C-alpha cells in the first residue's frame, strides 16, 4: 500500500460563509473519515493553524491506498470536495526517513 497526501484550502466563497454553514460540512467530513476508519481504511485528517494556533490555513488528509487512482476515488467522496468548498491537491507521499509508528493522535 502507498501513502497519499491531500492538501486543501478553502475557496474564497467558503471563507465568506458563516462559521455555522462551514461547520455542517466539517461534521459531514468527520463522519466520512469515521466511516472509512470503521471500514478498515488507514486515514488521518486534520486542519492547519497559524502561529497563534488559529485555524484557517487549510487541511491535510493522509491516506493509505493501493495506487493513485484508488486514492483519488476515495478523496473525491470527501464532502468538502463534493460540495466545492476547497481547492485541493493529491500527491503520493514517499517517506524516506523517520518512523511513522511513533506518530500519536
N, C-alpha and C positions, 0 to 999 in steps of 0.2 A: 504494500500500500504506500502511496505517496502522500505528502503533506501539501496542502494548498492554503494560500493566504488571500482572503478577500478583504480589501480595504474599501472604506466608503466615507463620503462626506455628504452632508445634507445638501439638497438643491436649494437655490435661492428662495424658491416658493415655500419649501418646507421650513426654512428658517423663519419665514414670516407667519407660519401657522401658530396658533395659540399652543401653549405647552400642553394643555389638556388634549388637543387634537393629535399632536405628535405622540402623546402618551398612549393613546389607544393602539397605535401601530407598534409602539415599543412592546406593549403587552402581547400583541399577536406575534411579534418577532421572538420574544422569550418563550412563548408557547411552542412555536415552530422548532426552536432549539431543543426544548424539553422533550418533544415527541421524537426528534431524531435520536437523542440520547437514549430514551426509553426503548427505541428500536435497535440499539446496539451501535449507533454511529458514534465515532470518536470526533467530537466537535467542541470547540471553545468559542465563546462570544463575549465581547466586551466593548467598552467605549473608551475614547481618548479624552484626556483632560489637559488643561494648560498648566503653567507653573503654579497657579493659585489653586489647582485642583478642581477647577470649574469645567464641567463637560461642555461639549460643543465642537470638539475637534474631529469628530467622526467616530468610526467604529472599525473593529477588526474581527474577523472570524478565521479561526484556524480549523481546518477540516481535513480528515483523512479520507482518501478516495482511491479507487483503482487507477484512474487516469484523469486527465484534464476534462474530458467530455463528461465523465460521471460527476466530477466536482461542479462543473458548470450547471448541469441539470439540477443538482441539489440546490445550489445557490440561487438559481432562477426562481425557486419556490419561496424564497425569503420574502415575507410580507413587505419589508422595506423596499425591495426591488420590484415586486409585483405591483406596488402602488406608486411607483416612480418617485419615491421620497429621497433617493440618494443617487449620487454619481458613484460608480463602483468600478473596481478592477479586480481581476482574479489572476493569481500567479501561482505556479508550483514553487514551493519553497524547498530547497535542498540544503539541509543543515550540514555544516562541515566541521563544526566543533561544538562542544558543550554537552550537557547531559539533561535531556528533556525530562527524565524521570524525577529530577529534583524540582521541577516546577510544581507549585502548590496553588490550589484555588480556594 
